[in-house]
Amino acid sequence: MIVGIGVDLVDIARFERTIERTPRLVERLFSGSERALKPHSLAARYAAKEALIKALGGSDGVHWTEIEVASEASGRPVFLLTGSTAAVVAARGITAMHLSLSHDAGLATAYVIAEAVPDSIREAVPEAEGRA
């Protein structure tokens, strides 16, 4: 069952100017492995993190550097969550998150869909809790 949808759009040139003016933002927003990426990829990851927060319905307990956007071998983007952010997602019963990223024409966009097992099924099958 879909429990949240989030979308975000980032102007790549504006994002680049912002991180040039305030380089410490990169440390505050991105995990260690993300920091080495080019600005257009960082802009897409920023959009993904914003879209995730929107899909969750807010940022309580969510920390930017605990949200990492990685790629599967196929190139499909996925979230790697740690710390209190992973705990927030698990506590909300979210069992799957789908992420799509794109950047073109100077814009980066991300779309997130969060899914959870309906309460009636989760109550009947307790081991379904905690998967994300």
Buried (B, 14 or more C-beta within 10 A) or exposed (E): EEBBEBBBBBEBEEBBEBBEEEEEBBEEBBBEEBEEBEBBBBBBBBBBBBBBBBBBEEBEBBBBBBBBBEEEEEEEBEBEBEEBBBBBBBEBBBBEBBBBBEBEEEBBBBBBBBBBBEEEEBEEEEEBBEEB
